[in-house]
């Protein structure tokens, strides 16, 4: 008889999320039971959103995964985002932009996120041109 292998059961984990705000920052707390830091990924996929995803192998027969994209408030300084993971809680810290930065935004100056995105696009074009 041939070797019969069992398929692994895949289970979706929907983590508990909690947003907290104070005068200076927004905090996103994500409870990820049983997860380790190296099993997750956090990213800023496109302006105004943060993505959190991961996968954990529980045993030979089971694994869990999670993935979410969350819309962020508009008044954040995306150059200073912080991240920590302790006791199964992922904490993302988003500092608020200062009133001066908000005024610059209202007066038509691009936000720091848009500037960074534009700079990254220009760098990618330069690399592409150098390769051709």
N, C-alpha and C positions, 0 to 999 in steps of 0.2 A: 504494500500500500504506500501511497505517496504521503509526503509531509503535509499535514493539514495545519494551517496557521489561523489563529483566531484574530478577528479584527478588534482593534481597540475601540472602546466606547468613548465618544467625545461628548463632553458636557459643557454647556455655556455657563460661565460665571457672570452674574450681573452684580458688580460691586456697589456697595453703598457709598454714595457721594454726599459731601457736605461742603457748602460754600460758606465762608466766613469773611466778613469785611470789617476793617477798622479804618481810621482816618488816613493811614498811609499805604495799606496793602489789601489785596484780595488773597484769600487762601482757599485752595481746593484740597480737601482731605478725601482720600480714596481708601476704603477698607478692602484689602486683598488677602483674605484668609488663606493661609498655607503657602503663599507666594514668597519667593525670594527676589531680591533686587535684580539679579541677572536673568530672571525669567520675564521681565517686563521692558517695554519701550515707551518712552514719552517723546512726543515731537510736536512741532509747530508746522503742520502740514501746509497750511495756507494762512494768509493774514486773518486774524480774528478767531482762530480755532486751535485747540490743543487736542492731540490724539493720545490715547492711552491704550496699550494693547499688550497681550502676553499669552503665553501658553505654559502649562505645567503638567508634567507627566506624573500622575498619582501612583500608578503601578503598571504592571504588564498589560492590564486590561482596561485602563481608564486614563484619560487626560482631560484637563479642563482648559478652556480658553476664554479670553475676554477681549473686548475691543469697543472703544467709544470715541466719538469726536464731539467735543463740547465747545459751544460758542462762548467766547470770552467778552467781558465788558470792553467798551471802546477806549476807556481812559487809562490803559496800562502802558508801562514802560517795558517793552518786550526785550530790551537789551539787558535787563537785570532780573530775569526770571530765575527763581531758586527751586531746588528739588532736594528732598530728603526722603529716606525710607527707614522706618523704625517700627518694630512691633506690629508688622503687617499693615502699617498705615503709610501710604504714599502721601507726602505733603508737597504741593506745588505752591510757591509764593510768587505773586504777581504784584510788584510795586506799582502804585498809581503814578501817572505823570503829574508833574508839578503844574500849578496854575499857569506859569510862564509857558510851559510846553503846550498846554491846552490852548492858550491864546495864539501861539504860532500856528497850531493846527487850524484854528478858526479863520486865521488871516490868509489861508491858502498855502502855507508852507507844508510840504509833505511830512507825514509822521515818520518817526524813526523806523517803524516797521516797513513803510513804503520805501524809505531811503535804502534800508538794508536789502530789501528785495531787489530794487533797481541796481544796486551795486553788485549783487550776486549775479544778476542777469548779464551785466556788462562783463564781469569776469568770465562767465561761461562762454560768451561770444568771443572774447579774446583767446581763450584756450582753443576753441573750435577753429578760429582763423589760423592760429599757429600750427595746428595739426594738419590743415589743408595745404 
